[in-house]
Amino acid sequence: MKTALKTGLFAVVICSLLGFAGCGKKADENKPIADVKAEAEKMNVEQLKAKAMEYKDTIVAKKAEIEKVAAKLKGIPITEQLGTEAKGLQTDIANLNKSVAALTERFQVYYNKLKEKGGDVSGLGI
């Protein structure tokens, strides 16, 4: 009973953290790449850098979340690695990795356009 309660509480905490991970950010991992490219074409250097920075910040936050979830997964004893809690954490990590990949793809569009226009890309490494 205690394990079920802990697992449920843990799931609520993780969902809350995932929900807040992108708050305040305008980076959209679901925006179609064609739309991202069209938008980037119309932007000036300052706008491109700002948008790339938004994506970078969101990616960095999600990567930090992956590390936290991975640390929790490592903390689960080997005998419980196939349990519900571990599987849930593995699913969370997989979802976060998909999100990071989508964000990175969109980030690259802005980053590459910024470089193409001769903008300063310092501080945009991820």
Secondary structure by P-SEA (a helix, b strand, c coil): caaaaaaaaaaaaaaaaaaaccccccccccccaaaaaaaaaaccaaaaaaaaaaaaaaaaaaaaaaaaaaaaaaaccccccccaaaaaaaaaaaaaaaaaaaaaaaaaaaaaaaaaaccccccccc
